[in-house]
Each structure stands twice: as structure tokens, then as C-alpha cells.
Amino acid sequence: MFVIDGYNLRHAIRKAEETSEAIGDLELCMVVSRYLKLIGRGGEMIFDGAGPPDKSSFDSVGNLEVVFAGLGADADTVIEDKISASTSPRRLTVVSSDRRLRKAAQTRRCSSLKSEAFWDNVQKQLNRKRPVREPAAKRQGLSESETDQWLDFLGFKQ
């Protein structure tokens, strides 16, 4: 499971894409959720602060749980608590470029990824061309009645 420092990732994206426009919290969550679905993993995105008053839009973000640290709290502390409380820390991958979090992950033997590397993985996976699945009917062939219809249409009498 990925445990992601939300604002740290947003900062890395802005820096990597050299843009002044900031990606929104919800948009970021949707992109990361698509990525996690593609690779078959789940995750938690933790943001600093209380977040928006109406958090209902974050309920439909697929396999990504969105957590706001709360008033006066920060994501780093919440993530450290999650690392400490984990009964299987080796299954966690902490996504942050923050040295404090990377050290906490290392101490508990969690995997960790810098935000820049994680975003690069996300972009590569989402931009990869996927093979188009062939319809099952292609392998099954035409039914007898469909074959008769085509023979009649093409002018072949049986």
C-alpha cells in the first residue's frame, strides 16, 4: 500500500512540470487513483490541514483513501504515526521527498520513493499505450445463421 504525502507530491509535480499552475487536490487524487488501479495497488493520500468544508467529492476516488490531517496538524506526523502503527511495515511504500518521512520509513523497513520518482512512474504508466483487446466473437467465428445471412447478402446461394 502506498502512503503518499499529498502536498509534497503536488510540490514535486509543479517543480517537474515547470508550471505555475497548481494541480488541485481532487484532480491529483483522481490521477493517482487511476495509476494505482492500473498497477493493482491501493493507497492513502494524506494532506496537511483540514481540507475543504465539503469532502464528499473525495469519497469517489476509487482505491485511494484521502485523509486530511486536521486543523493545526500536518501530514508528516500522520504519516509517521501510520508507519509506526503498521503491523506489516514492509508492505508500505512511503511517497515523500521529506527526509524525516524517508528516515521513518527506513527505520521500520518500509519502501520509500521520492515524490519526483513516484510522479515519473505515474506519468509513464498512464501514458503507456495499452493493447486493444480483441472481441471474443473474433475467435468464436460467425454463427450458422450469420454465415447464411452473409452468403445471401453477397449473392452466394447454397
C-alpha positions, 0 to 999 in steps of 0.5 A: 500500500502506498502512503503518499504525502499529498502536498509534497507530491503536488510540490514535486509535480509543479517543480517537474512540470515547470508550471505555475499552475497548481494541480488541485487536490481532487484532480491529483487524487483522481490521477493517482487513483487511476495509476494505482488501479492500473498497477493493482495497488491501493493507497492513502493520500494524506494532506496537511490541514483540514481540507475543504468544508465539503469532502464528499467529492473525495469519497469517489476516488476509487482505491485511494483513501484521502485523509486530511490531517486536521486543523493545526496538524500536518501530514508528516506526523500522520504519516509517521504515526501510520508507519509506526502503527503498521503491523506489516511495515514492509508492505508500505511504500512511503511517497515523500521527498521529506527526509524525516518521512524517508528516515521513518520509513527506513527505520521500520523497513518500509519502501520509500520513493521520492515524490519526483520518482513516484510522479515519473512512474505515474506519468509513464504508466498512464501514458503507456499505450495499452493493447486493444483487446480483441472481441471474443466473437473474433475467435468464436467465428460467425454463427450458422445463421450469420454465415447464411445471412452473409452468403445471401447478402453477397449473392452466394446461394447454397 
